[in-house]
């Protein structure tokens, strides 16, 4: 298990936004304008994929919070379509 912790305060809670974790993956999906697709990695991104059907309700909650966080702050990848 990855013990890294990177805290982001949002919605009155400090979320573990470690690279590859549920909050991080939710915010990344939003950033890259991808639809919500709950998942995360046990390690860093690409290491030990856990899909929605394997996630706990708390992990789903964390993923969704990450997605909401990025949607709220409007940080989106600029694909140069402008």
DOFI-21713 format. One line per 3 residues: number of its first residue (from 0); for each residue x, y, z of C-alpha. Coordinates in Angstrom, 1 decimal. Layout:
NUM> X/Y/Z | ...
END
This chain:
0> 0.0/0.0/0.0 | 1.2/3.5/-0.9 | 1.7/5.6/2.3
3> 2.2/8.9/0.5 | -0.2/11.6/1.6 | -0.9/14.9/-0.2
6> -3.7/16.8/1.5 | -6.2/19.1/-0.3 | -8.8/20.9/1.7
9> -12.2/20.8/0.0 | -15.8/20.7/1.3 | -14.7/21.0/4.9
12> -12.4/17.9/4.7 | -8.8/17.3/4.0 | -8.6/14.7/1.2
15> -5.7/12.4/0.4 | -4.8/13.5/-3.1 | -1.8/11.3/-3.4
18> -0.8/10.6/-7.0 | -2.8/7.7/-8.3 | -5.4/7.7/-5.5
21> -9.2/8.1/-5.9 | -9.3/11.9/-5.4 | -6.3/12.4/-7.8
24> -7.9/10.2/-10.5 | -11.3/12.0/-10.2 | -9.6/15.4/-10.5
27> -7.5/14.1/-13.5 | -10.6/12.8/-15.3 | -12.2/16.2/-14.9
30> -9.0/18.0/-16.0 | -8.7/16.0/-19.2 | -12.5/16.5/-19.9
33> -13.1/12.8/-19.5 | -16.5/11.5/-18.2 | -16.7/10.3/-14.7
36> -15.2/6.7/-14.6 | -14.3/5.9/-11.0 | -11.0/4.1/-10.6
39> -7.7/4.5/-8.9 | -4.3/2.9/-8.6 | -2.9/1.1/-5.5
42> 0.5/2.6/-6.2 | 1.4/5.5/-8.5 | -0.6/6.0/-11.7
45> -0.5/2.8/-13.8 | 0.4/0.5/-10.8 | -2.4/-1.7/-9.6
48> -5.6/-0.5/-11.2 | -8.8/-0.8/-9.1 | -12.0/-0.3/-11.1
51> -15.4/0.9/-9.9 | -16.8/-2.5/-9.3 | -13.9/-3.2/-6.9
54> -14.0/0.1/-5.0 | -15.5/0.7/-1.6 | -18.1/3.3/-1.1
57> -15.5/5.6/0.6 | -13.2/5.2/-2.4 | -16.1/6.1/-4.7
60> -16.8/9.2/-2.5 | -13.2/10.2/-2.7 | -13.1/9.9/-6.5
63> -16.3/11.9/-6.9 | -14.9/14.6/-4.6 | -11.8/14.9/-6.7
66> -14.0/15.3/-9.8 | -16.1/17.9/-8.1 | -13.0/19.7/-6.9
69> -11.6/20.1/-10.4 | -15.0/21.0/-11.8 | -15.5/23.7/-9.2
72> -12.1/25.4/-9.9 | -12.4/25.0/-13.7 | -8.9/23.7/-14.3
75> -9.1/22.0/-17.7 | -6.5/20.8/-20.2 | -6.1/23.2/-23.1
78> -6.1/21.1/-26.3 | -5.6/24.2/-28.4 | -9.0/24.0/-30.0
81> -9.5/27.7/-29.6
END
